[in-house]
Amino acid sequence: MNFPFYTEAPPKSPRKEPVELPSSHKKTQTRPEAYLPDAGLVKAVNVALLLGQPLLLTGEPGTGKTQLAHSLAYQLGLGELLKFETKSTSIARDLFYIYDALGRFHDAQAAQLGEKGTPKQSVDYLTYNALGEAIIRTNPLETVQNYLPDSFEHTEPRRSVVLIDEIDKAPRDFPNDILNEIENLYFRIPELGNVKIEATEQMSPILVLTSNSEKSLPEAFLRRCIYYNIPFPDKTRLTQIIEARLGTFSSSDFLNQALEVFLRLREGRLRKKPSTAELLNWLMVLREMYPESENPIAAHPESVSDTLSSLVKMAEDQETAQRILN
């Protein structure tokens, strides 16, 4: 691997072969078997499982809220989790399914014009989203087969972990609009005669919700959840997380110096403090850029400022960070 990949002076003629780039490190940081929950989080998870209530997690971005759901599915042997990514335009129905009304309209128009094609049923315009799919999958096939499009594969009842990520991004009414459905685990489909589909008690989905702030959520919603705020890890905990995700470092001095830089930035007057995920990225960058050095920070003093872009993400913070480190 030839580093740097990109230079100030472009080559005078096009390369005959593309530059070899490193493989993505994304999976290194997200392996569920390497997730380290703190003791308080473990207790909150078990309370939620005992009561069968949703688990609401808050905490700084990058503290592992989303990864907890992956870890939970992994530890319980429930396969891949079902994820709903909340958007500013999300409505309650989106959590369960979407209906292609426009596609149905076009097909109806085509049929009126005499165009040939395989007729579709109303159910074929349905696509189930995370919680809708999870509720469907708790049921025996014979109970729900009339509500499944041909593309939906379902053989036997099973339990799922459902992640509703960043619920605070949704419009104000979104949490209130799903109160009963979240509590009782059911939904209706008006496009199929307002049929009601419920989860079975034996296979009820496990719900994990994340938010960057519990203040934006209504009290009625909070009452229906088990709540835990994931604290930002201290230096000892950060070391454990780093070693779980990236393995041990040959030089403890390097890790100590890197953590000192990271914690100084977090304690400084930055508008956006660097997260644990960004710390992991930064350490990977330093190891890849200086593979011959046990301690890149000591061997290459410029390495910190050269890689600051992986820790500091706002223009005004770049100048502040330089002052903090100098």
C-alpha positions as semicolon CSV with decimal commas, in nm:
position;residue;x (nm);y (nm);z (nm)
1;M;0,000;0,000;0,000
2;N;0,152;0,329;-0,111
3;F;0,070;0,622;0,114
4;P;-0,026;0,902;0,060
5;F;-0,285;0,801;-0,197
6;Y;-0,362;1,159;-0,297
7;T;-0,093;1,425;-0,344
8;E;-0,062;1,798;-0,410
9;A;0,088;1,736;-0,753
10;P;-0,121;1,512;-0,980
11;P;0,059;1,259;-1,202
12;K;0,157;1,397;-1,542
13;S;-0,014;1,110;-1,718
14;P;-0,306;0,886;-1,620
15;R;-0,218;0,582;-1,412
16;K;-0,218;0,250;-1,592
17;E;-0,355;0,077;-1,283
18;P;-0,584;0,218;-1,013
19;V;-0,430;0,299;-0,676
20;E;-0,475;0,021;-0,422
21;L;-0,677;0,149;-0,128
22;P;-0,722;-0,020;0,211
23;S;-1,033;-0,219;0,287
24;S;-1,306;-0,051;0,488
25;H;-1,259;-0,064;0,866
26;K;-1,630;-0,021;0,934
27;K;-1,685;-0,377;1,053
28;T;-1,388;-0,350;1,289
29;Q;-1,576;-0,092;1,492
30;T;-1,919;-0,252;1,477
31;R;-1,854;-0,619;1,557
32;P;-2,118;-0,707;1,819
33;E;-1,888;-0,955;1,992
34;A;-1,649;-0,667;2,071
35;Y;-1,913;-0,440;2,227
36;L;-1,848;-0,356;2,593
37;P;-2,161;-0,238;2,778
38;D;-2,116;-0,072;3,115
39;A;-2,269;-0,230;3,426
40;G;-2,559;0,016;3,439
41;L;-2,651;-0,053;3,079
42;V;-2,648;-0,428;3,138
43;K;-2,890;-0,382;3,429
44;A;-3,121;-0,160;3,223
45;V;-3,128;-0,413;2,938
46;N;-3,224;-0,694;3,174
47;V;-3,498;-0,485;3,337
48;A;-3,641;-0,411;2,990
49;L;-3,631;-0,781;2,899
50;L;-3,800;-0,884;3,224
51;L;-4,081;-0,631;3,183
52;G;-4,112;-0,664;2,807
53;Q;-4,086;-0,288;2,768
54;P;-3,893;-0,082;2,512
55;L;-3,544;0,030;2,614
56;L;-3,481;0,399;2,550
57;L;-3,114;0,498;2,532
58;T;-2,973;0,849;2,537
59;G;-2,616;0,972;2,544
60;E;-2,364;1,160;2,336
61;P;-2,330;1,057;1,971
62;G;-2,072;0,781;1,941
63;T;-2,125;0,631;2,289
64;G;-2,261;0,303;2,152
65;K;-2,640;0,346;2,164
66;T;-2,698;0,193;1,823
67;Q;-2,436;-0,078;1,874
68;L;-2,612;-0,193;2,191
69;A;-2,903;-0,315;1,978
70;H;-2,665;-0,517;1,757
71;S;-2,497;-0,658;2,068
72;L;-2,834;-0,754;2,216
73;A;-2,944;-0,938;1,902
74;Y;-2,606;-1,114;1,893
75;Q;-2,608;-1,221;2,258
76;L;-2,966;-1,348;2,243
77;G;-2,905;-1,539;1,919
78;L;-3,181;-1,354;1,731
79;G;-2,995;-1,291;1,407
80;E;-2,978;-0,957;1,229
81;L;-3,175;-0,682;1,396
82;L;-3,447;-0,490;1,214
83;K;-3,364;-0,120;1,198
84;F;-3,584;0,184;1,145
85;E;-3,389;0,502;1,073
86;T;-3,604;0,792;1,188
87;K;-3,619;1,097;0,961
88;S;-3,760;1,446;1,000
89;T;-4,044;1,340;0,768
90;S;-4,129;1,011;0,944
91;I;-4,492;0,939;1,030
92;A;-4,628;0,663;1,252
93;R;-4,719;0,433;0,962
94;D;-4,359;0,435;0,834
95;L;-4,247;0,237;1,138
96;F;-4,467;-0,054;1,024
97;Y;-4,502;-0,042;0,646
98;I;-4,514;0,171;0,334
99;Y;-4,777;0,140;0,064
100;D;-4,699;0,213;-0,299
101;A;-5,018;0,404;-0,380
102;L;-4,857;0,566;-0,683
103;G;-4,754;0,229;-0,825
104;R;-5,105;0,096;-0,779
105;F;-5,250;0,403;-0,952
106;H;-5,016;0,358;-1,251
107;D;-5,106;-0,011;-1,276
108;A;-5,477;0,072;-1,266
109;Q;-5,430;0,331;-1,541
110;A;-5,237;0,081;-1,753
111;A;-5,512;-0,179;-1,707
112;Q;-5,775;0,071;-1,821
113;L;-5,570;0,137;-2,134
114;G;-5,567;-0,234;-2,210
115;E;-5,200;-0,295;-2,137
116;K;-5,125;-0,656;-2,053
117;G;-4,953;-0,760;-1,734
118;T;-4,988;-0,982;-1,431
119;P;-5,261;-0,836;-1,208
120;K;-5,144;-0,741;-0,860
121;Q;-5,331;-0,767;-0,535
122;S;-5,341;-0,480;-0,285
123;V;-5,098;-0,668;-0,062
124;D;-4,836;-0,666;-0,338
125;Y;-4,798;-0,289;-0,301
126;L;-4,697;-0,327;0,065
127;T;-4,342;-0,319;0,198
128;Y;-4,305;-0,394;0,567
129;N;-4,063;-0,185;0,771
130;A;-3,880;-0,280;1,090
131;L;-4,152;-0,305;1,356
132;G;-4,418;-0,419;1,110
133;E;-4,192;-0,698;0,988
134;A;-4,104;-0,797;1,345
135;I;-4,472;-0,820;1,443
136;I;-4,550;-1,023;1,131
137;R;-4,267;-1,265;1,209
138;T;-4,401;-1,344;1,558
139;N;-4,701;-1,514;1,398
140;P;-4,744;-1,855;1,233
141;L;-4,751;-1,835;0,855
142;E;-5,116;-1,939;0,833
143;T;-5,217;-1,642;1,051
144;V;-5,055;-1,376;0,833
145;Q;-5,010;-1,529;0,487
146;N;-5,298;-1,327;0,338
147;Y;-5,113;-1,006;0,428
148;L;-4,776;-1,098;0,282
149;P;-4,655;-0,984;-0,060
150;D;-4,491;-1,252;-0,275
151;S;-4,144;-1,114;-0,198
152;F;-4,184;-1,163;0,180
153;E;-4,026;-1,488;0,302
154;H;-4,169;-1,629;0,623
155;T;-4,161;-1,986;0,748
156;E;-4,201;-2,003;1,126
157;P;-4,257;-1,764;1,418
158;R;-3,950;-1,596;1,561
159;R;-3,853;-1,308;1,787
160;S;-3,660;-1,005;1,659
161;V;-3,470;-0,710;1,800
162;V;-3,603;-0,384;1,654
163;L;-3,393;-0,068;1,661
164;I;-3,575;0,264;1,626
165;D;-3,276;0,490;1,578
166;E;-3,265;0,861;1,666
167;I;-3,633;0,897;1,743
168;D;-3,572;1,260;1,842
169;K;-3,531;1,341;1,471
170;A;-3,899;1,267;1,406
171;P;-4,173;1,533;1,408
172;R;-4,315;1,621;1,751
173;D;-4,629;1,411;1,708
174;F;-4,446;1,092;1,606
175;P;-4,389;0,948;1,960
176;N;-4,748;1,027;2,064
177;D;-4,884;0,870;1,747
178;I;-4,721;0,533;1,821
179;L;-4,791;0,512;2,197
180;N;-5,052;0,236;2,184
181;E;-4,882;0,046;1,904
182;I;-4,549;0,044;2,089
183;E;-4,710;-0,063;2,415
184;N;-4,941;-0,330;2,272
185;L;-4,736;-0,428;1,965
186;Y;-4,994;-0,412;1,691
187;F;-5,069;-0,208;1,380
188;R;-5,352;-0,167;1,131
189;I;-5,342;-0,156;0,752
190;P;-5,624;0,062;0,614
191;E;-5,529;-0,040;0,259
192;L;-5,622;-0,401;0,347
193;G;-5,959;-0,327;0,503
194;N;-5,806;-0,189;0,824
195;V;-5,688;-0,535;0,926
196;K;-5,518;-0,547;1,267
197;I;-5,195;-0,746;1,297
198;E;-5,070;-0,822;1,648
199;A;-4,753;-0,973;1,789
200;T;-4,784;-1,298;1,978
201;E;-4,690;-1,285;2,346
202;Q;-4,446;-1,574;2,311
203;M;-4,238;-1,401;2,043
204;S;-4,288;-1,030;2,118
205;P;-4,022;-0,813;1,954
206;I;-3,753;-0,651;2,169
207;L;-3,752;-0,276;2,111
208;V;-3,448;-0,051;2,148
209;L;-3,494;0,321;2,087
210;T;-3,215;0,576;2,074
211;S;-3,229;0,951;2,118
212;N;-2,975;1,226;2,161
213;S;-3,204;1,392;2,415
214;E;-3,491;1,261;2,630
215;K;-3,616;1,621;2,671
216;S;-3,778;1,616;2,327
217;L;-3,991;1,311;2,408
218;P;-4,336;1,334;2,571
219;E;-4,379;1,210;2,928
220;A;-4,645;0,959;2,824
221;F;-4,392;0,801;2,590
222;L;-4,117;0,796;2,855
223;R;-4,351;0,621;3,101
224;R;-4,379;0,327;2,865
225;C;-4,002;0,279;2,837
226;I;-3,708;0,162;3,045
227;Y;-3,457;0,444;3,032
228;Y;-3,078;0,460;3,048
229;N;-2,833;0,737;2,964
230;I;-2,501;0,594;2,846
231;P;-2,228;0,801;3,014
232;F;-1,915;0,900;2,827
233;P;-1,642;0,650;2,920
234;D;-1,349;0,751;3,140
235;K;-0,986;0,687;3,043
236;T;-0,979;0,333;3,181
237;R;-1,299;0,244;3,001
238;L;-1,177;0,402;2,677
239;T;-0,865;0,185;2,694
240;Q;-1,080;-0,127;2,731
241;I;-1,300;-0,023;2,436
242;I;-0,997;0,048;2,217
243;E;-0,838;-0,288;2,291
244;A;-1,168;-0,471;2,231
245;R;-1,217;-0,302;1,895
246;L;-0,861;-0,256;1,767
247;G;-0,657;-0,509;1,964
248;T;-0,366;-0,437;2,194
249;F;-0,105;-0,176;2,109
250;S;0,265;-0,264;2,119
251;S;0,338;0,070;2,284
252;S;0,140;0,173;2,590
253;D;0,304;0,515;2,560
254;F;0,134;0,565;2,223
255;L;-0,208;0,481;2,362
256;N;-0,157;0,702;2,666
257;Q;-0,042;0,996;2,454
258;A;-0,329;0,950;2,211
259;L;-0,581;0,944;2,496
260;E;-0,422;1,253;2,648
261;V;-0,468;1,442;2,319
262;F;-0,824;1,315;2,284
263;L;-0,925;1,407;2,639
264;R;-0,763;1,751;2,612
265;L;-0,976;1,817;2,305
266;R;-1,289;1,699;2,483
267;E;-1,216;1,920;2,783
268;G;-1,148;2,222;2,561
269;R;-1,403;2,471;2,436
270;L;-1,506;2,284;2,125
271;R;-1,860;2,315;1,995
272;K;-1,857;1,950;1,891
273;K;-1,651;1,725;2,114
274;P;-1,491;1,422;1,948
275;S;-1,667;1,091;2,017
276;T;-1,543;0,743;2,100
277;A;-1,610;0,634;1,741
278;E;-1,395;0,921;1,613
279;L;-1,118;0,826;1,858
280;L;-1,115;0,474;1,714
281;N;-1,096;0,612;1,361
282;W;-0,810;0,843;1,457
283;L;-0,608;0,561;1,612
284;M;-0,658;0,347;1,302
285;V;-0,540;0,636;1,084
286;L;-0,223;0,683;1,291
287;R;-0,144;0,311;1,279
288;E;-0,200;0,293;0,903
289;M;-0,007;0,612;0,822
290;Y;0,296;0,519;1,032
291;P;0,310;0,136;1,039
292;E;0,682;0,137;1,116
293;S;0,638;0,339;1,438
294;E;0,535;0,190;1,771
295;N;0,449;0,543;1,884
296;P;0,362;0,762;1,584
297;I;0,288;1,064;1,804
298;A;0,638;1,060;1,955
299;A;0,817;0,967;1,632
300;H;0,620;1,210;1,415
301;P;0,514;1,518;1,616
302;E;0,328;1,652;1,314
303;S;0,105;1,343;1,306
304;V;-0,154;1,493;1,542
305;S;-0,214;1,810;1,340
306;D;-0,196;1,613;1,013
307;T;-0,481;1,385;1,125
308;L;-0,687;1,632;1,326
309;S;-0,959;1,620;1,060
310;S;-1,069;1,280;1,193
311;L;-1,135;1,426;1,540
312;V;-1,244;1,786;1,485
313;K;-1,540;1,838;1,250
314;M;-1,630;2,208;1,264
315;A;-1,442;2,500;1,107
316;E;-1,432;2,711;1,424
317;D;-1,321;2,409;1,626
318;Q;-1,019;2,350;1,401
319;E;-0,854;2,673;1,518
320;T;-0,954;2,613;1,881
321;A;-0,810;2,261;1,868
322;Q;-0,477;2,386;1,736
323;R;-0,457;2,632;2,026
324;I;-0,545;2,361;2,278
325;L;-0,277;2,127;2,149
326;N;-0,008;2,391;2,110
